[in-house]
């Protein structure tokens, strides 16, 4: 039990601007890796799109990284170097396209090659030529190149400190200012010393200390939230019971005060057994509070007679929209909402929209199934810059109970997509019992935390069985358990001998309506984790 204390401390925090490396994203598929590498090293980073007219005001920019990108500086409409970057007088590292922009700005020349160089290259280093890098920095020769333009003429104010064994100039440095450029990607693993180079840029060139990144992360996010929501804003926080929305809710309540954050969870009737009560209790324990909208009837009515998986997903998504709309516009609130809170992660941003940070408008998002623009709410996404492992770490620091942080992922449509075919309250109830037996057994045998995700599925298949002296003709249940790191791929969990047969026996003996249990032994791909 913490949190009332934690919450009030957050509300009165002083608003200082955190030291940050600013990454300007020119569209490289690797930009998020620059973030990830620097974060792993303990540095705070902020990523913005190149068209922002000013540097972000809520951070202290200590250095700037210009990312790579798919364009050539010669391409019409290619993004240009923001006019405020050089006058800001901060250390700069240009990577690939970023380096080309620097060369262009300082009067050097690139020519467009017809051959794209993509893959590992060998470098010859002369680090002593690199101004503003430590002379003792030792770099391995292998780097990862991805470019087709070649540097023909170095600007007069620059020197070279690295060329490929093919003679391509691949590392340059301004002779007096702390400005560096590299024609390879230090952020990818194949650049063997890339991490060392990024670390040297952060510590030596930008003079940053890595120790404080995580210590002050919650505070930094709090400042951002307060700046975005303003002194009068009121947030409707969409909660699913998962890690991301829970940590987001705690951060919002810390930053704004509990009275300006309304956490709302839609109970569509297809959650796991006891899940809604459990989540509600967790939120009480966290000192945040949670409103649960019981909308079983709405969802089951809409789903009656529907067995197509996509149609079921659409109906459930639309159900979420209807519930949030009703809640946001309902007469029960004296304080109109200004913002919608979501647990969007950096990986969601990469997958859906690229990392560029323009003005936020309401967008379709899998956590709530896409909210309509007429809600007129601005999105506030406290975790938008973070990866899942960082969210777990942050949640731990915020004293969110471990049992909550380490829960298996669970899909928004819930058991609705684990009852294969038509969904009915009785089938969901049957599946809830089987699922609970499986999950409780995993916990009891200390297997729960060794598995990425586990659950039961109910098939629309009946088969003949015998119980006592009776013939049965009942439903089939499938158990699924997978190992994964990001759910893009998954492998089947091999349990200790006897575990699955015990679970199967318990299910068949205690869940009326199920007389057969199978184990899904298909990896992803070719199967997916969920059956629908
Ligand atoms: P699939 O079935 O695509 O699932 O292999 C990959 C991961 O995503 C989860 N999942 C969802 N999560 N809303 C969510 O919030 C959804 O509609 C949804 N569908 C799948 C799934 O549980 C697994 O972790």
Boltz pocket constraint, residues with backbone or C-beta under 6 A from the ligand:
constraints:
  - pocket:
      binder: B
      contacts: [[A, 366], [A, 367], [A, 409], [A, 410], [A, 411], [A, 412], [A, 413], [A, 453], [A, 487], [A, 488], [A, 524], [A, 527], [A, 528], [A, 529], [A, 530], [A, 531]]
      max_distance: 6.0
